[in-house]
Amino acid sequence: MTTNTVMGSPLAALAKKTWQTILVTGILAVILGIIMLVWPGPSVLVAGILFGVYMVLSGIFQLIAAFTHLPSTSFRVLSFISGVLSLIIGIFCFRDELTSIVLLALWIGISWLFRGIAVLFAAIADSGVPGRGWQIFYGVISAIAGVIVIVWPISSITTLVLVVGIFLIVIGIMEVITAFGVRKDAQVLEEQAV
């Protein structure tokens, strides 16, 4: 048995399994993207429900952390407050569909706004930051996008669903193409191993 055969076979087998995984995830991404484009309303509803589930689970884990392993009292208090707020938001998400969608949009908008402001001020304050111009641009765009989502939560969340749908289709197609490239490389490795 040659060294090439011993080392090549496991690598070829791994590549063979990898391309199949990439292909499946690519196809699933395309299917999910198409579903989001064809049925944006139900997609938004599902996202709102999943957001509610996430907030409830997040709140429970933050409350557990507040009473168990956090090192200081201030961390415990912040974790407790954050956990309670997460639970309240999660419960409101289950009251009706529109509430969950609006809360999801507001959550996204507020996070984009704060992230944009933080990046903007960090880039302005430090003249040595790499890509400072791009950081400032990103900060401004994120903050503006956050404000738009906060002001128009329903229409902006629907637009986000459409953008994500298109993004998933493009990424899925790229993954399918990549999968066939990996498959071709796996066949070359198999031939070299023999």
N, C-alpha and C positions, 0 to 999 in steps of 0.2 A: 504494500500500500504506500503510495507516495504522499509527501507532505501536502501537495496540492489537493489531493483527494480528501485527506483528513480535514484540512482547514476549509476547503471550498464547499463541501457538502452542507455543513451547518449554515454557512452564510447564504448559500443558494436557497436552502429551505426557509430561512428567515425572510429573505427577499420575496420568496414565493407567497408566504403568508401575508407579508406586508402589503403587497400590491392588491391583494383581495380586500384587505381592511380599508385601504385608501379608496378603492373602487366603491365599496359599499357606503362609506361615509360620504363620498362625492354624490352618489345617486340619491342618498337620503337628503342631502343638502338641497339638491335640485328639486326633489319632490316637495320638501318643506317650503322652499322658496316659491314654487308654483302655487301651493296651497295658500300661502300668505298673500299672493297677488290676486288669486281668484276669489278668495273669501277673506278680505281684510277685516271685516266686522267681527266674525267669529274668532279670527286670529288675535284681535285686540282683546276680545273677551277672555280667551284662554290665557293671554299674557297677564291680564288683570287678576284672574283667579290664581295663577301661579305666583304673582307678586304677593297676594294675600297670604298664601301658604308660606312663602319665603319669610314674610314679615313676622308671622306667628312663630315659626321655628326659630328665627333669629332672636326674637324676644325671649323665648324660653331659654335658649342657650346663654343669652346675656344675663338673664336672671340667675341661672345656675352658676355662672362665673362670678357674679356679684357676691354670692354667698359661699363660694368655695375657695378658689385658688388665686385670686388677685392679690398682688403684694401690698397695696396701700389702700387706705380708707378712701382717698379721692378717686382711685380707679374703681373701687367697689360702688361708690355713690354714682359715678358716671355710668357704669355698666348697668346699675339698677334703673336709673332714669331712662337710659336708652332702651333697655329691655321692656320697660312698661310702655314707653311710647311706641315701640315696634309692635307690641301686642295690640295696643289700641288701634293703630293704623291697620294691622292685619284683620282685626275684627270688623272694622268699618268696611274693608274690602269685600266681606261676605254679606253685607247688608243688601247691596244690589249691584248690578253689573256696571252701571254708570259711575258709581262711587269708586269702584276698584280701578276703573280706567282713568278717572280723573286723578286719583291718588298716585297711581303709577306714573302718569305724565308729570305731576308736580314733583314727585321724588326724582325723576330723571332731570327735570328742569333745574331744580335746586342743586342737585349734585353737579350738573354741568356749569351752573353759574359759579358755585364756590370753587370748583376745580379751575375754571377759567381765570377767576380773580387771583387765586393762589399762584398759578403759573405766571400770569401777567406780572404781578408784583415781584415774584422771585426773579424773573428775567430782567425787570427794570432795575431792581436793587443790586444785582450782581452783573457788572459789565463783563466779567470773564466767563460767564456761562456759555458752554458750547451751543452753537445754533441760536444765539440770542434773538435774532430777528424772527426766526421761525417760532421760537417759544412765545414771543410777544404776539405774533400773528395767531398762534394757536389759542393763547389765552383770551384774546379779543373775540375770536370766532366762537369759542366754547361759551364765554359769558353771554354773547348775543344769542346763541342757540338756546341757552338756558332760559333767558328772558322770554324768548318767543314761545318756548314750551310752557312756561309758567302762565303767560298771558292767554294763549290759545291752546289749552291742554288737549281737548278732544281732536281738533283738526290736526295738530302737530303729531299726536301719537299715531293717528291713522297714516300720516305721511311717513313717520318712522317705520311703521309696519311695511309699507310699500318699498321703502329704501332697503330695509333688511331683507325683504323677499328678493329684490333684484340682486343684492349682495350675495345671498345664499346661492342663487342660481349661478352667478359668475364663479364663486368659489367652488361650488360643486362641479361645474364643468372643468375647472382647472384641476381639481382633484382626480376626476375621471381620466383626464389626459395624463396626469402624473402617474396614475396607477398603471396605465399601459406602458409608460416609460420604465417604471420599476419592473414590470413583468418582463419587458425585453431584456433589461439588465440581469434579471434573475435567470433567464434562459442562457445568457452569455456565461454567467457564473457556473451554471450547471454543465455547460459544454466544456468549460475550462477544467472543471473538477474531474471529468471523466478521462 
